[in-house]
Amino acid sequence: MENIDMELACKLVALAAEKAKSDFKRPICIAVCDKSGFLVAYGRMEGAPLRSIEICQRKAYTAVRMGVNTDAFLERLRTDNVQIGYFGDDRFTALAGGNVLKDANGKMIGGIGVSGLLSSEDKVITDAMAAIVLGSK
């Protein structure tokens, strides 16, 4: 697969929502973007914070544009003592919960971002979704 398709993106939105409901009992927003950072699928569970609409999209976008999960991006900012604004993209965020999506061959096909929980909990969900994509044939 060269780029994530809408079918897989919508499946990930549904699976992420199920995981949030079963594991955390709280609503989230989920964004899936293609390998260029453009939105392919989005979902907002009833009651999810309004701020999470934009945050989840920024997380997916940042993961793809930087080529790393957002928690790794945050670590880079800290290690290199660099401000996020130096990257020149006001859509970037370093909040955990944005993951690169790679196919079974390790090639990036898109990104996923989740917001609505603690960032560490958002990351649990996006890690699980990335593992699903990596393991699919």
Backbone as CSV, one residue per row, in Angstrom:
resi,resn,N_x,N_y,N_z,CA_x,CA_y,CA_z,C_x,C_y,C_z
1,MET,0.851,-1.176,0.000,0.000,0.000,0.000,0.898,1.241,0.000
2,GLU,0.685,2.090,-0.949,1.491,3.308,-1.105,1.085,4.405,-0.117
3,ASN,-0.221,4.514,0.129,-0.782,5.556,0.983,-2.005,4.963,1.666
4,ILE,-2.310,5.387,2.861,-3.482,4.853,3.549,-4.739,5.168,2.744
5,ASP,-5.651,4.220,2.680,-6.900,4.469,1.964,-8.022,4.750,2.966
6,MET,-9.133,5.223,2.449,-10.233,5.623,3.306,-10.804,4.439,4.082
7,GLU,-10.844,3.276,3.474,-11.382,2.097,4.157,-10.595,1.778,5.426
8,LEU,-9.277,1.724,5.311,-8.442,1.443,6.474,-8.504,2.595,7.473
9,ALA,-8.501,3.821,6.987,-8.567,4.978,7.875,-9.850,4.967,8.702
10,CYS,-10.968,4.669,8.075,-12.251,4.615,8.792,-12.273,3.462,9.792
11,LYS,-11.663,2.353,9.419,-11.560,1.209,10.333,-10.769,1.607,11.579
12,LEU,-9.677,2.329,11.398,-8.862,2.766,12.532,-9.624,3.735,13.436
13,VAL,-10.401,4.627,12.842,-11.214,5.553,13.633,-12.175,4.750,14.513
14,ALA,-12.835,3.765,13.941,-13.791,2.952,14.699,-13.089,2.132,15.789
15,LEU,-11.961,1.534,15.459,-11.224,0.731,16.445,-10.676,1.594,17.581
16,ALA,-10.192,2.775,17.260,-9.679,3.676,18.294,-10.806,4.107,19.235
17,ALA,-11.972,4.395,18.687,-13.124,4.780,19.507,-13.540,3.626,20.419
18,GLU,-13.547,2.411,19.880,-13.871,1.235,20.694,-12.890,1.064,21.841
19,LYS,-11.603,1.255,21.545,-10.571,1.103,22.574,-10.720,2.169,23.662
20,ALA,-11.010,3.391,23.273,-11.214,4.462,24.257,-12.390,4.130,25.169
21,LYS,-13.438,3.633,24.566,-14.639,3.294,25.333,-14.384,2.123,26.280
22,SER,-13.747,1.073,25.784,-13.541,-0.121,26.606,-12.436,0.051,27.644
23,ASP,-11.335,0.702,27.272,-10.181,0.797,28.168,-10.208,2.005,29.094
24,PHE,-10.787,3.111,28.625,-10.709,4.354,29.396,-12.075,4.921,29.777
25,LYS,-13.127,4.415,29.158,-14.506,4.830,29.470,-14.720,6.330,29.303
26,ARG,-13.983,6.905,28.342,-14.116,8.336,28.065,-14.044,8.567,26.557
27,PRO,-14.659,9.642,26.059,-14.693,9.899,24.619,-13.440,10.604,24.105
28,ILE,-13.159,10.361,22.835,-11.986,10.950,22.176,-12.352,11.452,20.787
29,CYS,-11.404,12.184,20.210,-11.433,12.546,18.794,-10.274,11.818,18.131
30,ILE,-10.491,11.370,16.901,-9.491,10.603,16.165,-9.339,11.180,14.773
31,ALA,-8.089,11.388,14.345,-7.814,11.845,12.983,-6.814,10.893,12.346
32,VAL,-7.069,10.548,11.096,-6.133,9.737,10.312,-5.808,10.524,9.057
33,CYS,-4.511,10.689,8.797,-4.091,11.432,7.617,-3.238,10.550,6.710
34,ASP,-3.082,11.004,5.477,-2.242,10.267,4.534,-0.781,10.619,4.779
35,LYS,0.116,10.077,3.969,1.544,10.272,4.206,2.020,11.698,3.930
36,SER,1.144,12.542,3.398,1.470,13.963,3.216,0.921,14.826,4.340
37,GLY,0.111,14.240,5.202,-0.463,14.963,6.324,-1.874,15.468,6.092
38,PHE,-2.495,15.057,4.988,-3.857,15.501,4.689,-4.874,14.525,5.276
39,LEU,-5.916,15.075,5.870,-6.938,14.305,6.560,-7.646,13.334,5.609
40,VAL,-7.755,12.072,6.046,-8.464,11.044,5.287,-9.746,10.642,6.019
41,ALA,-9.666,10.525,7.344,-10.834,10.156,8.144,-10.738,10.820,9.505
42,TYR,-11.914,11.093,10.064,-11.984,11.773,11.345,-13.224,11.281,12.076
43,GLY,-13.130,11.222,13.394,-14.289,10.888,14.211,-14.225,11.587,15.547
44,ARG,-15.385,11.984,16.035,-15.490,12.584,17.371,-16.590,11.859,18.118
45,MET,-16.200,11.199,19.199,-17.174,10.515,20.035,-18.018,11.555,20.770
46,GLU,-19.266,11.216,21.012,-20.147,12.129,21.732,-19.538,12.473,23.087
47,GLY,-19.448,13.764,23.365,-18.920,14.235,24.629,-17.425,14.499,24.639
48,ALA,-16.740,14.220,23.538,-15.301,14.496,23.475,-15.073,16.002,23.537
49,PRO,-13.998,16.436,24.193,-13.742,17.876,24.309,-13.610,18.545,22.936
50,LEU,-14.165,19.720,22.812,-14.091,20.446,21.544,-12.654,20.763,21.145
51,ARG,-11.798,21.046,22.114,-10.395,21.354,21.805,-9.703,20.165,21.153
52,SER,-10.220,18.970,21.409,-9.603,17.752,20.882,-9.790,17.590,19.373
53,ILE,-10.748,18.297,18.802,-10.973,18.238,17.358,-9.702,18.656,16.621
54,GLU,-9.187,19.814,16.966,-7.982,20.332,16.314,-6.730,19.602,16.780
55,ILE,-6.665,19.280,18.064,-5.457,18.656,18.603,-5.174,17.308,17.948
56,CYS,-6.193,16.480,17.767,-5.947,15.156,17.167,-5.458,15.292,15.733
57,GLN,-5.970,16.269,15.006,-5.524,16.476,13.632,-4.081,16.954,13.592
58,ARG,-3.716,17.813,14.532,-2.336,18.300,14.600,-1.371,17.172,14.966
59,LYS,-1.808,16.279,15.841,-0.958,15.155,16.230,-0.665,14.255,15.032
60,ALA,-1.688,13.898,14.273,-1.491,13.052,13.086,-0.600,13.760,12.072
61,TYR,-0.868,15.015,11.832,-0.109,15.830,10.878,1.363,15.906,11.280
62,THR,1.623,16.198,12.543,2.999,16.332,13.025,3.758,15.029,12.875
63,ALA,3.122,13.918,13.244,3.789,12.613,13.141,4.251,12.356,11.707
64,VAL,3.368,12.620,10.757,3.709,12.383,9.351,4.769,13.358,8.860
65,ARG,4.580,14.634,9.125,5.517,15.645,8.611,6.908,15.521,9.218
66,MET,6.985,15.080,10.482,8.285,14.904,11.130,8.816,13.478,10.956
67,GLY,7.945,12.558,10.579,8.365,11.171,10.353,8.606,10.380,11.624
68,VAL,8.124,10.908,12.746,8.257,10.221,14.039,6.991,10.446,14.859
69,ASN,6.778,9.577,15.832,5.658,9.768,16.742,5.858,11.062,17.523
70,THR,4.762,11.671,17.946,4.865,12.981,18.585,5.598,12.939,19.920
71,ASP,5.560,11.819,20.628,6.322,11.742,21.878,7.821,11.757,21.590
72,ALA,8.240,11.152,20.479,9.653,11.197,20.070,10.041,12.613,19.636
73,PHE,9.106,13.308,19.004,9.350,14.701,18.621,9.553,15.563,19.866
74,LEU,8.718,15.343,20.886,8.875,16.082,22.141,10.250,15.809,22.754
75,GLU,10.659,14.562,22.727,11.971,14.218,23.281,13.091,14.916,22.511
76,ARG,12.945,15.003,21.191,13.942,15.712,20.378,14.001,17.188,20.756
77,LEU,12.843,17.804,20.938,12.812,19.215,21.323,13.530,19.427,22.650
78,ARG,13.280,18.521,23.579,13.918,18.621,24.898,15.421,18.372,24.811
79,THR,15.809,17.305,24.126,17.222,16.930,24.025,18.041,18.007,23.325
80,ASP,17.507,18.521,22.218,18.223,19.529,21.437,17.989,20.948,21.944
81,ASN,17.112,21.075,22.958,16.767,22.384,23.511,16.310,23.344,22.401
82,VAL,15.370,22.861,21.606,14.848,23.614,20.466,13.375,23.922,20.710
83,GLN,12.959,25.117,20.368,11.550,25.470,20.471,10.814,24.969,19.235
84,ILE,9.582,24.542,19.436,8.791,23.978,18.344,8.591,24.999,17.214
85,GLY,8.537,26.259,17.535,8.331,27.303,16.535,9.457,27.412,15.521
86,TYR,10.634,26.920,15.878,11.770,26.966,14.962,11.549,26.123,13.709
87,PHE,10.611,25.192,13.771,10.348,24.340,12.613,9.499,25.038,11.565
88,GLY,8.948,26.201,11.905,8.256,27.026,10.922,6.888,26.524,10.501
89,ASP,6.293,25.634,11.286,4.971,25.115,10.952,4.089,25.253,12.184
90,ASP,3.135,26.154,12.133,2.307,26.416,13.312,1.290,25.310,13.595
91,ARG,1.236,24.290,12.768,0.336,23.153,13.020,1.006,22.065,13.863
92,PHE,2.319,22.155,14.053,3.029,21.132,14.825,2.609,21.145,16.291
93,THR,2.586,19.962,16.876,2.396,19.792,18.307,3.323,18.673,18.767
94,ALA,3.729,18.753,20.007,4.595,17.712,20.567,3.868,16.931,21.661
95,LEU,2.544,17.041,21.709,1.772,16.250,22.658,1.770,14.787,22.214
96,ALA,1.973,13.881,23.150,1.924,12.446,22.828,0.532,12.075,22.332
97,GLY,0.493,11.059,21.463,-0.782,10.613,20.908,-0.887,10.836,19.421
98,GLY,0.250,11.045,18.768,0.327,11.119,17.314,1.324,10.075,16.854
99,ASN,0.909,9.187,15.982,1.786,8.106,15.530,1.876,8.040,14.015
100,VAL,3.061,7.691,13.565,3.275,7.355,12.167,2.647,5.980,11.945
101,LEU,1.991,5.800,10.817,1.443,4.496,10.439,2.323,3.911,9.348
102,LYS,2.843,2.708,9.603,3.712,2.034,8.642,3.093,0.712,8.232
103,ASP,3.279,0.356,6.960,2.769,-0.919,6.476,3.689,-2.057,6.930
104,ALA,3.361,-3.277,6.554,4.121,-4.456,6.976,5.572,-4.424,6.503
105,ASN,5.860,-3.609,5.492,7.236,-3.463,4.999,7.981,-2.324,5.686
106,GLY,7.329,-1.650,6.630,7.958,-0.550,7.349,7.899,0.784,6.637
107,LYS,7.104,0.858,5.573,6.976,2.102,4.811,5.834,2.952,5.376
108,MET,6.105,4.238,5.589,5.082,5.130,6.118,3.964,5.313,5.094
109,ILE,2.724,5.092,5.571,1.555,5.262,4.704,0.601,6.334,5.226
110,GLY,0.863,6.843,6.444,-0.016,7.859,7.008,0.293,8.099,8.464
111,GLY,-0.669,8.731,9.145,-0.517,9.024,10.563,-1.859,9.023,11.251
112,ILE,-1.821,8.835,12.570,-3.040,8.869,13.375,-2.796,9.737,14.592
113,GLY,-3.814,10.490,14.961,-3.760,11.311,16.155,-5.020,11.123,16.977
114,VAL,-4.851,11.048,18.287,-5.974,10.913,19.209,-5.844,11.997,20.268
115,SER,-6.981,12.566,20.660,-7.000,13.551,21.727,-8.300,13.410,22.500
116,GLY,-8.213,13.721,23.777,-9.394,13.686,24.632,-9.113,13.092,25.996
117,LEU,-8.044,12.335,26.096,-7.633,11.715,27.348,-6.341,12.373,27.810
118,LEU,-5.692,11.795,28.801,-4.322,12.207,29.101,-3.476,11.876,27.885
119,SER,-2.451,12.645,27.607,-1.614,12.367,26.435,-1.055,10.953,26.467
120,SER,-0.697,10.463,27.640,-0.168,9.096,27.755,-1.229,8.064,27.386
121,GLU,-2.495,8.354,27.672,-3.583,7.451,27.312,-3.886,7.547,25.817
122,ASP,-3.836,8.770,25.276,-3.989,8.937,23.826,-2.946,8.082,23.106
123,LYS,-1.715,8.086,23.629,-0.610,7.341,23.037,-0.856,5.834,23.077
124,VAL,-1.449,5.346,24.146,-1.778,3.912,24.226,-2.664,3.526,23.044
125,ILE,-3.623,4.365,22.748,-4.552,4.077,21.648,-3.847,4.164,20.299
126,THR,-3.068,5.215,20.070,-2.399,5.346,18.770,-1.321,4.287,18.578
127,ASP,-0.649,3.888,19.652,0.316,2.783,19.555,-0.388,1.505,19.103
128,ALA,-1.560,1.251,19.667,-2.321,0.046,19.301,-2.771,0.093,17.845
129,MET,-3.194,1.257,17.385,-3.647,1.381,15.998,-2.472,1.214,15.041
130,ALA,-1.319,1.775,15.399,-0.117,1.634,14.556,0.296,0.168,14.479
131,ALA,0.165,-0.561,15.578,0.514,-1.996,15.594,-0.421,-2.787,14.685
132,ILE,-1.686,-2.406,14.662,-2.669,-3.078,13.781,-2.251,-2.893,12.324
133,VAL,-1.923,-1.668,11.945,-1.543,-1.380,10.559,-0.256,-2.121,10.209
134,LEU,0.729,-2.082,11.088,2.001,-2.740,10.843,1.822,-4.244,10.657
135,GLY,0.907,-4.824,11.401,0.683,-6.269,11.337,-0.231,-6.716,10.216
136,SER,-0.910,-5.776,9.540,-1.838,-6.164,8.469,-1.091,-6.388,7.157
137,LYS,-1.595,-7.287,6.402,-0.965,-7.638,5.117,-1.748,-7.016,3.980
